[in-house]
Amino acid sequence: MSAVMEPLGAQDAPGVDLTGCDREPIHIPGAIQPHGLMLVVDDQHQVIQGAGRIEALTGRTDWVNAPLEGVLDIDIAKALHRLDGIAETGYLGRWRSREHLDYDVIVHRAGDLRLIEVEQSSQSAFLGVELLSRLDAAGAALERAASSSALCERAADEFRSLTGFDRVMIYRFLDDDAGRVLAESRTEGMPSFLNHHFPASDIPKQARALYLRNTVRVIPDVLYTPQPLRPEREGPPLDMSDCGLRSVSPVHMQYMKNMGIRATASVSIVMDGVLWGLVACHSRRPQLLTYELRVACATLARGLARQLKAKGDAETLRERLRLRSQEDELMAAMPLDMPISDALSRRIGDLISLVDADGGAVVRGSRVSTQGVCPPDAAVSEMARWVADRRDPRPIFTHTLAAVHAPAGDWADKASGLLAFVLPSEEPTVVMAFRAEQVETVRWAGDPHAAIKDGPDGALTPRRSFADWAETVRGRSRRWRNAEVEAAARLRDALMDLTSVRSLRTLNRALQESVADRDSRLRQQDFLLREVNHRVQNSLQLISSFLALQARSHGEGPASDVLHEARRRVRAVSLVHSRLYRSDQFETIDLSRYFGELIDEMGQSMGPEWARAFTLDLSPICVETSRAVTLGLVLTELIINAQKYAYDGEAGPIQVTLEEERASLRLIVEDEGRGGHKAGEGFGSRMIESLVGQLGGALEYRSAKPGLRAVVSAPIASAALA
């Protein structure tokens, strides 16, 4: 199962062609906002360009090509030297202007250049201590939130208290890059956008990328006049992606004016490297957010992201535990003496409950079984063929079925959502869960179809109205949660395992019956015993031939591998009977000769490349016939495991050793493969452990450096004869 599975036909929210917005070069505006100044210095720390009130704040008119320490001061220059080669961005300290005001100085690297930003700082000497105290209290308040929704509500209050803005919204990005306001805190008289959606064009692709780089962005006054970089320089435009003073897109400025906002700030909520959402702050008056407050906001946003992730992970874990329990109950109720499709047809209600569906269906060939809210049988049968034809081993799922399978539009009221998987066989079984259409009224902040338009001069212009705009959405069901899709994938794997186990049980039952028949006839006359062994040997040869034919009919794949392995197990028993038929000795078998023939046959069945892969060192040891069968099956399974896991199915050296030590024997199968594989936890491993247990022996895996050495120790005689 894939760690992440994408739904079929993910649909965008209504909107416009965002190409123009996405192409706007917002990272190279060539200007800054006027509430600070910026100095561009080269690798020699000479000021080569700048923007803002440089002359007024520094008192220098000859700042171009002057050293940084002469424009600001020596302490700032020394701090920059210390930071060089250590970090791309950093805080250089405080600087006092000619007007006797304190400014914070921050540096960012842009290629070979350093961009020095100078912004007015808080004039309070106690703000740092106060901020720490408020951050600690805010963090504790977030931790006390009982749920994700309560957490977002509390976060909105805490951010508004910290920043002093008139409205703070917790805004989450949706799968189609549109956004929804999950929580809001506002002063009296500020319009509410709670539970409103905003189209993806409001925050285009390149803006979202910058929100990951700059986690806090501030526009103290949307009516500002941009301050251009001067003097002009040749070469490509200056990349100002990391600058807090960077001038803002004219489209965004008009957007804020249309919204009636004078100042704005946004704080990114980043979870596992992905932009989960924003803390959006609005004010109807100009408002500055100092560097200290921005750092505090970024810190609080990281705490919010951690809490959101923790609560989301806890909710997901609870859901997965519930689903696991239901999966176990469903599999425990599956009868072993009934075809899988028939058994599933009787448990459709459990399937519906497992994935929280409205209806379900099991289809095999022309047989259709349904329960709950489902399309007509003919439509279900057609849908099953469509699912099977996709030949996808993973579950497929969508909440907009008609968008990926047009015939589904005729019965969208019953099945707008689909979660399905296929159990492959000669006649595949298709298991489907349906969710009915969920007609939804989506509230938008303004008409999303009018989000961005071309102005009369060709420039992009944002929508003018943010009034409540309702849209009725049809043809969609509730979305499938990741845990539900994972549960469906696990159920499919469990059913596939059950199919294999049932096939092997049938084979083992046949083998056990053959062995029992052989044991009873061994007490008869020599001629009769040889005749019986001849017939049993022929029967097993026939079973082996049938298994070989069945494997070839399946071609390459898991089913063919299982049949080949079963055939080798049958041949391991068949060779014993073959030797008994050719020998006058019925009670015992020479293991060295039996193992030699068995390995030779296995090598031939595994392919010509395995002809020289085996090295044998087999001591002659005679054991009773029943123990020879068990030891032959153990050897077969160990070789199968070495083939599958040591060399991933490719040919490679395998050493087989049989030793006698007093009254015990030791069987060693050693490979030079990747080592440490121990064959997993599958049927073969369980069979080996069971067979070794029947022998009264022990199995040990050791590292061969390289490769793995499997050592089986067992008494030569059974406990009954010892």
Phi, psi and omega in degrees: 000135178291142177300321179233123178245129183269140177291152174289140170061047175301127187252137176284154173288159179299144182182209183230174174293117186268007186305315181298316179298317184293339181269351184296125186279071187287347182272353181230059184286340181073016182203165178235168171283153192275005182274012176200187175228159180228137176241132176258120182241150180270188184289350174263007180064033172265136179283118183247348181197159180196175178205152180099193185277061185295310183297318184292323185274328182263340183077012181242133175259347183255040186284337181294129182070010175274154177291150183302321183295336178277339180270316176257259175203173185294325181296319178295318179297318178295320179298322178294319177300318180296327185278337182303131178080355180255314184218154178280335182216155180181169179263125183264349178122191179255146180228138180260126183280175177296337179273008177066036174246147181273140180230143173273140182241123182234145181238144172228149177264137174227091186067235179272359183257157173244132179255114182263119179253134182237116183231146180297134182256173177294142180269001181273131179284345185254005185297323181300312179295318179297319180297317179301317180296316181292322178296318179298316180293320180294318178298320178295322178296320178296320181295333182280350181296135186278338184213171179296320180293318177295325178297315180295320179298316180292323179297318179300317178296316183294319179293322178293321178295322183287319187266333183079012178285159185286327181218133177233129180238140170265113192244123182249136175282138178265178183300330182265014179074358167291172181227159179224139179276113183272330182207158186206142173227127187212157174280163180298134178097344177281132178300150180261139173242017182302132180067009176276150175260150175234134183293159181300331182294342178295328178229088185293174189304312184290334176290320177297323178297320179290329177295334175285327180279315180251100186285346176229126178233137184227136169237098184296332181205113184290349179269014184291161173255120182302143178255110186287155173291141180213151349288167178294146181237150175283161178102185182294156178300151180288126178282112184250027186306322187264008184273129175288332180275354184312133178294151190261155178305134176302328178296316180294322179298316179294324177303312181293321177296318178298331180279350181082027184255139179257325179225148182213152174216147177225138180236125184285140172253105186250126182234118181055040177078005181245139179286098182286320183182195182222151163262107184261122183245131181233147176217146180269009177225157176301140184206125181265143173243107185293168181301318180300315179293325178295318177298318178298318179295318179297320179295315180295324179294322177295322175296320178298317180298318179296318180293319178299317180294316181299315180292322177296318179295321179295317178296320179295319179297316178299319179295319180292322177296319178297316181294320179300318179298316179293323177299315181298318180296319180296315181291325179295334181273356182282118179290145182273349184254025183222142176306144184303316183297321179292318180296318179295323180299332179275350184242024181299324178300322177293322178296316179301317180293322183300314185254013177056051181261170176264340179200166180209161181210148172234124185233128172223114184062234180270358182271122182237124176239130182227162175203145180083204182277111185220157170294172176299157183304320181297319179291322178297317179297317178296319178297321180297320177297320179297317180296313182296324181292341179289337176052044179255120181292342180271159173299144172253145182208148179200150173253005177228068189300316183297337180289335181249345179218094190305322180302337180293343179297337181288339180226042181298331180296335181259332185208081171268345178239143181222134170229119188216154171213164185240136170260104187289144174190186177301325174235093188301150172255125181252124180252126185228142172239136184245146168238134182288163178300137176241097180293126187232139173258114181262128179264122180252151173274082185094165181292114182293338179286343180250028187298311181226133178225161174279129178281175182298335180264009180091350180283151177286138178229134181282167179296154184265337185248139174243021180294152181306126183228115185262140178227133177268122183252126180239170177077017179232148174251180169298144180289147173282131177281154180303319181297326179290320178294319178297321178297319178297320179295318178295321179297317178300314180298319180296320179292323176296317177298318180299320178299316179294317180298318180296322178296316180292325176299320179297316178295316180296324177297318178296319178296316180297321178294321179295317179296317179299317179297318179297316181299320181292325183278341178299338180278355180274186182296158183302316181297315180296321179297317178296322180295317179297314180298325177297317181292318179297318179299320178294321180297316179293325176297321178295315177301317179299319179295317178299317179297321179296317178298316181297320179297317180294325180293334179276346185069197179281142179150178184302317182297317180296319179299317180298317181293319177298319179295319178298321180297320179294324177295319178297318180295329178299321178283321183301319181297326176300312180296326178297318179291321178297323180294326183269001187236155174272353182260114184258340187277331185228162179228139173280110185297325184296316179289320179296313180296322179298316179293318181298315180293322178299316179293319179296320178299319178294319182288335181278346177122157184298333181293345180269359187301322182254015186278337188263136171242125187245138172223087192245116175280142179290114180226125179263129177231161178296153189304315183297324178287328177298319178300313181296317179293325177297320178292321177299313179299318180301313182295321180294321178291319177301317180295319178297319179297314186286318193254326182289319185238014179052041176088347178278160180287146178193161185298135174226121178260125178244123182235137175235120183234152174247133179223103184057242183261016183234162173238156177229121177254123183239125174241117187233134176240172178242031184277212189284344175076155174073005187282323178050016171068011175075204184238026186277191183300317182301318179296317179295323178296315180301312181299319180294316182293318177297323176297320178299326179283351185071027184250196182220149179239132180224136176254132179229152177284134179262346175049075002272170174096191185224139178246119176260123184241121177249121177246135182203152173297146178291321179257152177289161181299329182292332183261344184290000000 
